[in-house]
């Protein structure tokens, strides 16, 4: 596995954890802060969508390599 592939794998794992945590927070109406600032659920949903977009980009890279 190349260094680039390892970096993508690491990024994908981190993104998946972030998305899962964000969705859990939205569903449970949890209070979320980023760098000490409150993040409303509407903004958290946008952040999660951006992370999902990046996940789709990484998965597309993997599919092209097959």
C-alpha positions in Angstrom: 0.0 0.0 0.0 1.4 3.4 -1.0 1.8 6.3 1.3 -1.0 8.1 -0.6 -3.4 5.1 -0.1 -2.5 5.0 3.6 -3.3 8.7 3.9 -6.6 8.3 2.1 -7.5 5.3 4.3 -6.7 7.4 7.4 -8.8 10.3 6.1 -11.7 8.0 5.2 -11.7 6.4 8.7 -11.6 9.8 10.4 -14.4 11.2 8.2 -16.6 8.1 8.8 -16.2 8.6 12.6 -16.9 12.3 12.3 -20.1 11.7 10.2 -21.3 9.0 12.6 -20.8 11.3 15.6 -22.4 14.3 13.9 -25.5 12.3 12.9 -25.8 10.9 16.5 -25.6 14.5 17.8 -28.2 15.8 15.4 -30.6 12.9 16.1 -30.2 13.3 19.9 -30.3 17.1 19.7 -27.0 17.3 21.5 -25.0 20.4 22.2 -22.0 20.5 20.0 -19.0 22.9 20.1 -16.1 23.4 17.7 -13.2 25.3 19.1 -15.3 26.4 22.0 -18.1 27.8 19.9 -21.7 26.4 19.9 -22.7 24.8 16.5 -26.4 24.6 15.8 -27.8 21.4 14.3 -28.5 23.2 11.0 -24.8 24.0 10.7 -23.7 20.6 11.9 -25.9 19.1 9.1 -24.0 21.2 6.5 -20.6 20.2 8.0 -21.7 16.5 7.8 -22.9 16.9 4.2 -19.5 18.3 3.3 -17.7 15.4 5.0 -20.0 12.9 3.1 -19.1 14.6 -0.1 -15.4 14.1 0.6 -16.1 10.4 1.5 -17.8 10.0 -1.9 -14.7 11.5 -3.6 -12.4 9.1 -1.8 -14.6 6.1 -2.7 -14.6 7.3 -6.3 -10.8 7.3 -6.2 -10.8 3.7 -4.9 -13.3 2.6 -7.6 -11.0 4.0 -10.3 -8.1 2.0 -9.0 -9.9 -1.3 -9.2 
